[in-house]
Amino acid sequence: MRRFKIVNAEPLPKEELVRWRRYLPFGFKLSAPSSWEKEELKELLADADFLMVSRREIDREIIQAGRKLRLIQCLRSYVQNIDVKAAEAAGVPVATLRLIHWPAVAEHTILLVLALAKHLLHAHALVTSGYNPKSLKPQQLAYNWVELKGITCLSGKTLGIVGLGRIGREVAKRAHTFEMKIFYHQRHRLTEKEEGALGVTYANLDELLLKSDFVSLHVPHTFQTERIIGERELGLMKPTAFFINTSRGNVVDEVALYKALKEKRIAGAGLDVFSEEPLPSSSPLLTLDNVVLTPHVASGFDSIEASMDYYYPKYFENIIRVARGKQPSREAEP
């Protein structure tokens, strides 16, 4: 059986190379140059099937040295250091990596949505405080022993996603599991085909805020997005709606958000990010009973080892696909 040869463009310490090889699929061998000398990399590529690269510059000369290359796998979510035109001319596809924090932040977003919809913190407090209703009606036994107000389900509810980028799309994917309707808003509308594939409907920001039961922010903090959600925007939301922010604290007017929550003009909020971090003990958000607050942990893993268990297998996913005659999955276009 033929073994496929993978070359990593950057030199790797011996212990790191050993660690990578633990995750190497059967039938593949992995090598890396011992230095940053271009000639050494070109020699390794002479009979290589696949090239993996993180930050090293991959120019036309290096690409042409890999006469048998079937894929260049970039170990980042975007391509800045690869001559994509030269790769295209050589017939070598370039694929990028789906970063660990995309699904992690999406999971945390859904966690906050569920915690708000189910009043998780209130329910937990009732149990730990020893709440024991003295009398239960028969129908209460079936659905809500403690008559906790405001509990709802996600099925049939509308999620408004502001910023349908990589993380926003991961959120949409997971929200579909809960049979939610999804509106999205961003500066550049997707094509009709893309919207259909993602199962999302475009809306301008005001319409999204008016119609959504949950509004979730997934935008970067830029000059244009500074306090994109303020008093006027919060005033458009339903009084039964929940607001979620796992992006950046400064895209929201925190004072306006506090007032809207305190005055019950919206039902609640789930926040993983704040305008000042860590959240000061003097923050009025800490006095509210309709918020779920987490300390900027949405994209986190508990250790480097845990993140590597996620990453290393993903390094080889596209390589395996191409070796089997399939097209690579381009998580982010070059």
BALOBA-1460 file (C-alpha; in Angstrom, 3 decimals):
// residues 334
<rec num="1" residu="m" x="0.000" y="0.000" z="0.000"/>
<rec num="2" residu="r" x="1.297" y="3.409" z="-0.991"/>
<rec num="3" residu="r" x="2.018" y="5.848" z="1.813"/>
<rec num="4" residu="f" x="1.117" y="9.492" z="1.333"/>
<rec num="5" residu="k" x="3.755" y="12.045" z="2.254"/>
<rec num="6" residu="i" x="2.825" y="15.181" z="4.201"/>
<rec num="7" residu="v" x="5.306" y="18.009" z="4.661"/>
<rec num="8" residu="n" x="4.887" y="20.694" z="7.296"/>
<rec num="9" residu="a" x="6.373" y="23.931" z="5.965"/>
<rec num="10" residu="e" x="7.762" y="25.132" z="9.284"/>
<rec num="11" residu="p" x="10.474" y="23.364" z="11.290"/>
<rec num="12" residu="l" x="9.088" y="21.460" z="14.267"/>
<rec num="13" residu="p" x="10.902" y="20.582" z="17.499"/>
<rec num="14" residu="k" x="11.409" y="16.840" z="17.807"/>
<rec num="15" residu="e" x="8.892" y="16.482" z="20.649"/>
<rec num="16" residu="e" x="6.309" y="18.432" z="18.655"/>
<rec num="17" residu="l" x="6.810" y="16.262" z="15.599"/>
<rec num="18" residu="v" x="6.310" y="13.175" z="17.758"/>
<rec num="19" residu="r" x="3.084" y="14.678" z="19.134"/>
<rec num="20" residu="w" x="1.763" y="15.404" z="15.632"/>
<rec num="21" residu="r" x="2.536" y="11.870" z="14.506"/>
<rec num="22" residu="r" x="0.319" y="10.456" z="17.246"/>
<rec num="23" residu="y" x="-2.637" y="11.900" z="15.362"/>
<rec num="24" residu="l" x="-1.358" y="10.915" z="11.921"/>
<rec num="25" residu="p" x="-3.809" y="8.717" z="9.998"/>
<rec num="26" residu="f" x="-2.744" y="5.234" z="8.905"/>
<rec num="27" residu="g" x="-1.015" y="5.232" z="5.542"/>
<rec num="28" residu="f" x="0.526" y="8.698" z="5.907"/>
<rec num="29" residu="k" x="3.982" y="9.880" z="6.882"/>
<rec num="30" residu="l" x="4.874" y="13.355" z="8.124"/>
<rec num="31" residu="s" x="8.131" y="15.246" z="7.817"/>
<rec num="32" residu="a" x="9.304" y="18.798" z="8.433"/>
<rec num="33" residu="p" x="12.426" y="20.759" z="7.525"/>
<rec num="34" residu="s" x="15.144" y="21.128" z="10.130"/>
<rec num="35" residu="s" x="15.645" y="24.796" z="9.260"/>
<rec num="36" residu="w" x="14.010" y="27.761" z="7.541"/>
<rec num="37" residu="e" x="16.190" y="27.353" z="4.459"/>
<rec num="38" residu="k" x="13.994" y="27.418" z="1.364"/>
<rec num="39" residu="e" x="16.094" y="24.842" z="-0.478"/>
<rec num="40" residu="e" x="15.528" y="22.229" z="2.206"/>
<rec num="41" residu="l" x="11.764" y="22.702" z="2.025"/>
<rec num="42" residu="k" x="11.867" y="22.473" z="-1.778"/>
<rec num="43" residu="e" x="13.775" y="19.180" z="-1.568"/>
<rec num="44" residu="l" x="11.193" y="17.737" z="0.837"/>
<rec num="45" residu="l" x="8.387" y="18.803" z="-1.477"/>
<rec num="46" residu="a" x="9.845" y="17.016" z="-4.510"/>
<rec num="47" residu="d" x="7.867" y="13.849" z="-3.754"/>
<rec num="48" residu="a" x="5.277" y="15.250" z="-1.310"/>
<rec num="49" residu="d" x="1.507" y="14.821" z="-1.718"/>
<rec num="50" residu="f" x="0.422" y="17.415" z="0.830"/>
<rec num="51" residu="l" x="1.800" y="20.626" z="2.303"/>
<rec num="52" residu="m" x="0.680" y="22.008" z="5.662"/>
<rec num="53" residu="v" x="1.548" y="25.595" z="6.540"/>
<rec num="54" residu="s" x="0.835" y="28.043" z="9.319"/>
<rec num="55" residu="r" x="2.751" y="31.331" z="8.940"/>
<rec num="56" residu="r" x="5.593" y="30.612" z="6.540"/>
<rec num="57" residu="e" x="5.537" y="32.432" z="3.205"/>
<rec num="58" residu="i" x="4.706" y="29.981" z="0.432"/>
<rec num="59" residu="d" x="5.654" y="31.556" z="-2.877"/>
<rec num="60" residu="r" x="5.460" y="30.392" z="-6.489"/>
<rec num="61" residu="e" x="8.937" y="28.811" z="-6.333"/>
<rec num="62" residu="i" x="8.006" y="26.611" z="-3.359"/>
<rec num="63" residu="i" x="4.676" y="25.615" z="-4.913"/>
<rec num="64" residu="q" x="6.335" y="24.655" z="-8.197"/>
<rec num="65" residu="a" x="8.828" y="22.507" z="-6.284"/>
<rec num="66" residu="g" x="5.923" y="20.340" z="-5.144"/>
<rec num="67" residu="r" x="5.231" y="18.749" z="-8.508"/>
<rec num="68" residu="k" x="2.979" y="16.072" z="-6.986"/>
<rec num="69" residu="l" x="1.152" y="18.308" z="-4.495"/>
<rec num="70" residu="r" x="-2.573" y="17.577" z="-4.187"/>
<rec num="71" residu="l" x="-3.448" y="20.093" z="-1.456"/>
<rec num="72" residu="i" x="-2.023" y="22.970" z="0.565"/>
<rec num="73" residu="q" x="-3.652" y="22.925" z="3.991"/>
<rec num="74" residu="c" x="-3.388" y="26.261" z="5.794"/>
<rec num="75" residu="l" x="-3.538" y="25.782" z="9.566"/>
<rec num="76" residu="r" x="-5.312" y="29.110" z="10.052"/>
<rec num="77" residu="s" x="-8.755" y="30.441" z="9.213"/>
<rec num="78" residu="y" x="-7.496" y="32.788" z="6.512"/>
<rec num="79" residu="v" x="-4.760" y="32.937" z="3.892"/>
<rec num="80" residu="q" x="-2.259" y="35.777" z="3.832"/>
<rec num="81" residu="n" x="1.035" y="34.020" z="3.297"/>
<rec num="82" residu="i" x="0.338" y="31.735" z="0.330"/>
<rec num="83" residu="d" x="0.525" y="32.674" z="-3.329"/>
<rec num="84" residu="v" x="-2.992" y="31.468" z="-4.100"/>
<rec num="85" residu="k" x="-2.754" y="32.407" z="-7.795"/>
<rec num="86" residu="a" x="0.371" y="30.308" z="-8.173"/>
<rec num="87" residu="a" x="-1.383" y="27.405" z="-6.441"/>
<rec num="88" residu="e" x="-4.371" y="27.757" z="-8.760"/>
<rec num="89" residu="a" x="-2.082" y="27.833" z="-11.782"/>
<rec num="90" residu="a" x="-0.476" y="24.595" z="-10.555"/>
<rec num="91" residu="g" x="-3.876" y="23.016" z="-9.967"/>
<rec num="92" residu="v" x="-3.325" y="22.753" z="-6.212"/>
<rec num="93" residu="p" x="-6.313" y="23.663" z="-4.003"/>
<rec num="94" residu="v" x="-5.754" y="25.715" z="-0.845"/>
<rec num="95" residu="a" x="-7.941" y="25.002" z="2.174"/>
<rec num="96" residu="t" x="-8.154" y="26.737" z="5.536"/>
<rec num="97" residu="l" x="-8.941" y="25.507" z="9.016"/>
<rec num="98" residu="r" x="-12.129" y="25.805" z="10.991"/>
<rec num="99" residu="l" x="-10.852" y="27.406" z="14.182"/>
<rec num="100" residu="i" x="-11.649" y="25.944" z="17.551"/>
<rec num="101" residu="h" x="-13.349" y="29.048" z="18.889"/>
<rec num="102" residu="w" x="-16.041" y="29.131" z="16.209"/>
<rec num="103" residu="p" x="-18.014" y="26.124" z="17.459"/>
<rec num="104" residu="a" x="-17.009" y="26.839" z="21.068"/>
<rec num="105" residu="v" x="-18.501" y="30.355" z="21.004"/>
<rec num="106" residu="a" x="-21.572" y="29.050" z="19.191"/>
<rec num="107" residu="e" x="-22.073" y="26.421" z="21.890"/>
<rec num="108" residu="h" x="-21.746" y="29.054" z="24.594"/>
<rec num="109" residu="t" x="-24.254" y="31.261" z="22.789"/>
<rec num="110" residu="i" x="-26.798" y="28.433" z="22.755"/>
<rec num="111" residu="l" x="-25.974" y="27.757" z="26.411"/>
<rec num="112" residu="l" x="-26.948" y="31.345" z="27.274"/>
<rec num="113" residu="v" x="-30.081" y="31.135" z="25.124"/>
<rec num="114" residu="l" x="-31.187" y="27.983" z="26.920"/>
<rec num="115" residu="a" x="-30.284" y="29.303" z="30.370"/>
<rec num="116" residu="l" x="-32.458" y="32.365" z="29.745"/>
<rec num="117" residu="a" x="-35.349" y="30.491" z="28.139"/>
<rec num="118" residu="k" x="-35.477" y="27.927" z="30.949"/>
<rec num="119" residu="h" x="-34.683" y="30.389" z="33.773"/>
<rec num="120" residu="l" x="-31.887" y="28.049" z="34.752"/>
<rec num="121" residu="l" x="-30.361" y="30.194" z="37.504"/>
<rec num="122" residu="h" x="-33.740" y="30.829" z="39.148"/>
<rec num="123" residu="a" x="-34.624" y="27.137" z="39.002"/>
<rec num="124" residu="h" x="-31.268" y="26.183" z="40.494"/>
<rec num="125" residu="a" x="-31.697" y="28.714" z="43.307"/>
<rec num="126" residu="l" x="-35.145" y="27.308" z="44.134"/>
<rec num="127" residu="v" x="-33.708" y="23.824" z="44.527"/>
<rec num="128" residu="t" x="-30.692" y="24.886" z="46.587"/>
<rec num="129" residu="s" x="-32.845" y="27.066" z="48.841"/>
<rec num="130" residu="g" x="-35.008" y="24.075" z="49.723"/>
<rec num="131" residu="y" x="-38.174" y="25.373" z="48.049"/>
<rec num="132" residu="n" x="-41.016" y="22.952" z="48.701"/>
<rec num="133" residu="p" x="-44.521" y="23.972" z="47.602"/>
<rec num="134" residu="k" x="-47.076" y="23.155" z="50.303"/>
<rec num="135" residu="s" x="-49.794" y="22.248" z="47.856"/>
<rec num="136" residu="l" x="-49.567" y="20.994" z="44.314"/>
<rec num="137" residu="k" x="-52.409" y="20.977" z="41.844"/>
<rec num="138" residu="p" x="-52.571" y="17.836" z="39.682"/>
<rec num="139" residu="q" x="-51.679" y="19.748" z="36.516"/>
<rec num="140" residu="q" x="-48.588" y="21.226" z="38.189"/>
<rec num="141" residu="l" x="-47.088" y="17.781" z="38.553"/>
<rec num="142" residu="a" x="-47.018" y="17.524" z="34.791"/>
<rec num="143" residu="y" x="-45.197" y="20.699" z="33.846"/>
<rec num="144" residu="n" x="-44.097" y="23.225" z="36.452"/>
<rec num="145" residu="w" x="-44.087" y="22.292" z="40.107"/>
<rec num="146" residu="v" x="-42.874" y="25.648" z="41.333"/>
<rec num="147" residu="e" x="-44.880" y="27.833" z="38.933"/>
<rec num="148" residu="l" x="-41.701" y="29.480" z="37.696"/>
<rec num="149" residu="k" x="-42.805" y="32.352" z="35.489"/>
<rec num="150" residu="g" x="-41.489" y="33.032" z="32.007"/>
<rec num="151" residu="i" x="-40.149" y="29.592" z="31.113"/>
<rec num="152" residu="t" x="-40.344" y="29.005" z="27.375"/>
<rec num="153" residu="c" x="-39.091" y="26.585" z="24.725"/>
<rec num="154" residu="l" x="-36.972" y="27.360" z="21.687"/>
<rec num="155" residu="s" x="-39.015" y="25.450" z="19.114"/>
<rec num="156" residu="g" x="-40.842" y="27.917" z="16.881"/>
<rec num="157" residu="k" x="-39.074" y="30.928" z="18.381"/>
<rec num="158" residu="t" x="-37.135" y="33.426" z="16.263"/>
<rec num="159" residu="l" x="-33.405" y="33.967" z="16.686"/>
<rec num="160" residu="g" x="-31.961" y="37.166" z="15.247"/>
<rec num="161" residu="i" x="-28.243" y="36.918" z="14.483"/>
<rec num="162" residu="v" x="-26.402" y="40.201" z="14.016"/>
<rec num="163" residu="g" x="-23.282" y="39.292" z="12.050"/>
<rec num="164" residu="l" x="-23.531" y="36.025" z="10.122"/>
<rec num="165" residu="g" x="-19.815" y="35.403" z="9.867"/>
<rec num="166" residu="r" x="-18.016" y="32.229" z="10.835"/>
<rec num="167" residu="i" x="-19.322" y="32.152" z="14.408"/>
<rec num="168" residu="g" x="-22.780" y="33.425" z="13.449"/>
<rec num="169" residu="r" x="-23.125" y="30.571" z="10.982"/>
<rec num="170" residu="e" x="-22.143" y="28.063" z="13.639"/>
<rec num="171" residu="v" x="-24.863" y="29.509" z="15.869"/>
<rec num="172" residu="a" x="-27.420" y="29.242" z="13.052"/>
<rec num="173" residu="k" x="-26.460" y="25.624" z="12.474"/>
<rec num="174" residu="r" x="-27.089" y="24.767" z="16.122"/>
<rec num="175" residu="a" x="-30.275" y="26.834" z="16.367"/>
<rec num="176" residu="h" x="-31.811" y="24.777" z="13.568"/>
<rec num="177" residu="t" x="-31.498" y="21.746" z="15.841"/>
<rec num="178" residu="f" x="-33.985" y="23.469" z="18.157"/>
<rec num="179" residu="e" x="-36.364" y="24.220" z="15.261"/>
<rec num="180" residu="m" x="-35.854" y="27.956" z="15.544"/>
<rec num="181" residu="k" x="-36.564" y="30.468" z="12.788"/>
<rec num="182" residu="i" x="-33.499" y="32.527" z="11.959"/>
<rec num="183" residu="f" x="-33.166" y="36.122" z="10.808"/>
<rec num="184" residu="y" x="-29.768" y="37.614" z="10.154"/>
<rec num="185" residu="h" x="-28.367" y="41.065" z="9.535"/>
<rec num="186" residu="q" x="-24.990" y="42.195" z="8.270"/>
<rec num="187" residu="r" x="-23.585" y="44.818" z="5.934"/>
<rec num="188" residu="h" x="-23.359" y="42.506" z="2.937"/>
<rec num="189" residu="r" x="-26.346" y="40.311" z="2.254"/>
<rec num="190" residu="l" x="-25.701" y="36.717" z="1.215"/>
<rec num="191" residu="t" x="-26.857" y="35.343" z="-2.093"/>
<rec num="192" residu="e" x="-30.241" y="33.650" z="-2.272"/>
<rec num="193" residu="k" x="-28.460" y="30.325" z="-2.701"/>
<rec num="194" residu="e" x="-26.330" y="30.883" z="0.419"/>
<rec num="195" residu="e" x="-29.380" y="31.928" z="2.463"/>
<rec num="196" residu="g" x="-31.217" y="28.803" z="1.366"/>
<rec num="197" residu="a" x="-28.289" y="26.547" z="2.266"/>
<rec num="198" residu="l" x="-28.027" y="28.117" z="5.725"/>
<rec num="199" residu="g" x="-31.777" y="28.311" z="6.285"/>
<rec num="200" residu="v" x="-31.698" y="32.005" z="7.178"/>
<rec num="201" residu="t" x="-33.735" y="35.063" z="6.214"/>
<rec num="202" residu="y" x="-32.247" y="38.513" z="5.751"/>
<rec num="203" residu="a" x="-33.697" y="41.475" z="7.658"/>
<rec num="204" residu="n" x="-32.539" y="45.006" z="8.270"/>
<rec num="205" residu="l" x="-31.447" y="45.617" z="11.843"/>
<rec num="206" residu="d" x="-34.678" y="47.288" z="12.967"/>
<rec num="207" residu="e" x="-36.832" y="44.507" z="11.537"/>
<rec num="208" residu="l" x="-34.637" y="41.863" z="13.142"/>
<rec num="209" residu="l" x="-34.909" y="43.539" z="16.548"/>
<rec num="210" residu="l" x="-38.676" y="43.912" z="16.245"/>
<rec num="211" residu="k" x="-39.346" y="40.287" z="15.272"/>
<rec num="212" residu="s" x="-36.783" y="38.271" z="17.239"/>
<rec num="213" residu="d" x="-37.371" y="36.433" z="20.493"/>
<rec num="214" residu="f" x="-33.609" y="36.155" z="20.986"/>
<rec num="215" residu="v" x="-31.049" y="38.606" z="19.583"/>
<rec num="216" residu="s" x="-27.439" y="37.436" z="19.455"/>
<rec num="217" residu="l" x="-24.444" y="39.602" z="18.508"/>
<rec num="218" residu="h" x="-21.521" y="38.216" z="16.495"/>
<rec num="219" residu="v" x="-19.700" y="41.254" z="15.150"/>
<rec num="220" residu="p" x="-16.129" y="42.477" z="15.666"/>
<rec num="221" residu="h" x="-15.492" y="45.673" z="17.598"/>
<rec num="222" residu="t" x="-14.702" y="48.352" z="15.024"/>
<rec num="223" residu="f" x="-15.398" y="52.034" z="14.575"/>
<rec num="224" residu="q" x="-18.554" y="51.092" z="12.666"/>
<rec num="225" residu="t" x="-19.830" y="48.646" z="15.302"/>
<rec num="226" residu="e" x="-19.092" y="50.762" z="18.397"/>
<rec num="227" residu="r" x="-22.327" y="50.633" z="20.441"/>
<rec num="228" residu="i" x="-24.271" y="49.263" z="17.510"/>
<rec num="229" residu="i" x="-26.886" y="48.289" z="20.081"/>
<rec num="230" residu="g" x="-28.019" y="51.265" z="22.139"/>
<rec num="231" residu="e" x="-31.142" y="52.681" z="23.747"/>
<rec num="232" residu="r" x="-33.034" y="53.054" z="20.463"/>
<rec num="233" residu="e" x="-32.231" y="49.519" z="19.314"/>
<rec num="234" residu="l" x="-33.099" y="47.963" z="22.668"/>
<rec num="235" residu="g" x="-36.362" y="49.888" z="22.585"/>
<rec num="236" residu="l" x="-37.336" y="48.045" z="19.403"/>
<rec num="237" residu="m" x="-37.086" y="44.623" z="21.030"/>
<rec num="238" residu="k" x="-40.079" y="42.748" z="22.388"/>
<rec num="239" residu="p" x="-40.545" y="42.971" z="26.174"/>
<rec num="240" residu="t" x="-40.400" y="39.154" z="26.134"/>
<rec num="241" residu="a" x="-37.161" y="39.032" z="24.134"/>
<rec num="242" residu="f" x="-33.681" y="38.123" z="25.342"/>
<rec num="243" residu="f" x="-30.372" y="39.700" z="24.346"/>
<rec num="244" residu="i" x="-27.130" y="37.713" z="24.051"/>
<rec num="245" residu="n" x="-23.608" y="39.033" z="23.512"/>
<rec num="246" residu="t" x="-20.598" y="36.749" z="23.098"/>
<rec num="247" residu="s" x="-18.684" y="39.068" z="20.742"/>
<rec num="248" residu="r" x="-17.219" y="42.228" z="22.323"/>
<rec num="249" residu="g" x="-18.476" y="44.385" z="25.161"/>
<rec num="250" residu="n" x="-18.103" y="47.733" z="23.442"/>
<rec num="251" residu="v" x="-20.509" y="46.911" z="20.625"/>
<rec num="252" residu="v" x="-23.277" y="47.494" z="23.183"/>
<rec num="253" residu="d" x="-24.191" y="50.593" z="25.165"/>
<rec num="254" residu="e" x="-23.929" y="48.903" z="28.558"/>
<rec num="255" residu="v" x="-25.692" y="51.726" z="30.421"/>
<rec num="256" residu="a" x="-28.653" y="51.539" z="28.047"/>
<rec num="257" residu="l" x="-28.702" y="47.762" z="28.364"/>
<rec num="258" residu="y" x="-28.748" y="47.946" z="32.160"/>
<rec num="259" residu="k" x="-31.684" y="50.373" z="32.086"/>
<rec num="260" residu="a" x="-33.641" y="48.202" z="29.651"/>
<rec num="261" residu="l" x="-33.099" y="45.162" z="31.862"/>
<rec num="262" residu="k" x="-33.856" y="46.940" z="35.140"/>
<rec num="263" residu="e" x="-37.068" y="48.454" z="33.744"/>
<rec num="264" residu="k" x="-38.035" y="45.062" z="32.244"/>
<rec num="265" residu="r" x="-38.258" y="46.558" z="28.756"/>
<rec num="266" residu="i" x="-36.593" y="43.334" z="27.622"/>
<rec num="267" residu="a" x="-36.890" y="40.003" z="29.406"/>
<rec num="268" residu="g" x="-33.235" y="39.310" z="30.069"/>
<rec num="269" residu="a" x="-29.681" y="39.092" z="28.801"/>
<rec num="270" residu="g" x="-26.866" y="36.575" z="28.560"/>
<rec num="271" residu="l" x="-23.438" y="38.237" z="28.504"/>
<rec num="272" residu="d" x="-19.963" y="36.777" z="28.194"/>
<rec num="273" residu="v" x="-18.251" y="40.080" z="27.362"/>
<rec num="274" residu="f" x="-18.292" y="43.526" z="28.926"/>
<rec num="275" residu="s" x="-17.063" y="47.037" z="28.200"/>
<rec num="276" residu="e" x="-14.614" y="46.647" z="31.099"/>
<rec num="277" residu="e" x="-13.086" y="43.260" z="31.838"/>
<rec num="278" residu="p" x="-13.048" y="41.697" z="34.287"/>
<rec num="279" residu="l" x="-16.478" y="43.055" z="35.166"/>
<rec num="280" residu="p" x="-15.987" y="45.419" z="38.136"/>
<rec num="281" residu="s" x="-17.682" y="44.507" z="41.392"/>
<rec num="282" residu="s" x="-19.385" y="47.901" z="41.205"/>
<rec num="283" residu="s" x="-21.141" y="47.094" z="37.922"/>
<rec num="284" residu="p" x="-24.922" y="47.573" z="38.207"/>
<rec num="285" residu="l" x="-25.366" y="44.492" z="36.005"/>
<rec num="286" residu="l" x="-24.520" y="42.435" z="39.096"/>
<rec num="287" residu="t" x="-27.628" y="43.712" z="40.861"/>
<rec num="288" residu="l" x="-30.044" y="42.330" z="38.267"/>
<rec num="289" residu="d" x="-31.959" y="39.076" z="38.521"/>
<rec num="290" residu="n" x="-32.687" y="38.728" z="34.793"/>
<rec num="291" residu="v" x="-29.137" y="38.264" z="33.518"/>
<rec num="292" residu="v" x="-26.774" y="35.324" z="33.071"/>
<rec num="293" residu="l" x="-23.152" y="36.484" z="33.231"/>
<rec num="294" residu="t" x="-20.005" y="34.533" z="32.332"/>
<rec num="295" residu="p" x="-16.405" y="35.827" z="32.497"/>
<rec num="296" residu="h" x="-15.369" y="35.863" z="28.804"/>
<rec num="297" residu="v" x="-14.981" y="32.093" z="28.583"/>
<rec num="298" residu="a" x="-17.045" y="31.319" z="25.475"/>
<rec num="299" residu="s" x="-14.070" y="30.301" z="23.326"/>
<rec num="300" residu="g" x="-11.990" y="28.755" z="26.069"/>
<rec num="301" residu="f" x="-10.608" y="25.278" z="26.715"/>
<rec num="302" residu="d" x="-9.338" y="24.226" z="30.098"/>
<rec num="303" residu="s" x="-5.857" y="23.402" z="28.831"/>
<rec num="304" residu="i" x="-3.527" y="23.508" z="25.847"/>
<rec num="305" residu="e" x="-3.682" y="19.712" z="25.760"/>
<rec num="306" residu="a" x="-7.463" y="19.749" z="25.395"/>
<rec num="307" residu="s" x="-7.309" y="22.219" z="22.528"/>
<rec num="308" residu="m" x="-4.643" y="20.104" z="20.806"/>
<rec num="309" residu="d" x="-6.905" y="17.052" z="21.033"/>
<rec num="310" residu="y" x="-9.338" y="19.119" z="19.010"/>
<rec num="311" residu="y" x="-6.881" y="20.678" z="16.581"/>
<rec num="312" residu="y" x="-4.466" y="17.938" z="15.564"/>
<rec num="313" residu="p" x="-7.081" y="15.583" z="14.076"/>
<rec num="314" residu="k" x="-8.505" y="18.548" z="12.146"/>
<rec num="315" residu="y" x="-5.104" y="19.227" z="10.609"/>
<rec num="316" residu="f" x="-5.486" y="15.993" z="8.662"/>
<rec num="317" residu="e" x="-9.232" y="15.948" z="7.834"/>
<rec num="318" residu="n" x="-8.901" y="17.590" z="4.413"/>
<rec num="319" residu="i" x="-5.787" y="15.605" z="3.625"/>
<rec num="320" residu="i" x="-7.692" y="12.374" z="4.201"/>
<rec num="321" residu="r" x="-10.571" y="13.631" z="2.053"/>
<rec num="322" residu="v" x="-8.293" y="14.453" z="-0.879"/>
<rec num="323" residu="a" x="-6.367" y="11.179" z="-0.513"/>
<rec num="324" residu="r" x="-9.724" y="9.393" z="-0.909"/>
<rec num="325" residu="g" x="-10.490" y="11.324" z="-4.065"/>
<rec num="326" residu="k" x="-12.858" y="13.867" z="-2.534"/>
<rec num="327" residu="q" x="-12.807" y="17.643" z="-2.639"/>
<rec num="328" residu="p" x="-11.376" y="19.487" z="0.398"/>
<rec num="329" residu="s" x="-13.746" y="21.285" z="2.714"/>
<rec num="330" residu="r" x="-12.918" y="24.979" z="2.429"/>
<rec num="331" residu="e" x="-13.957" y="26.274" z="5.839"/>
<rec num="332" residu="a" x="-12.918" y="29.783" z="4.868"/>
<rec num="333" residu="e" x="-12.169" y="30.867" z="1.341"/>
<rec num="334" residu="p" x="-8.654" y="32.105" z="0.570"/>
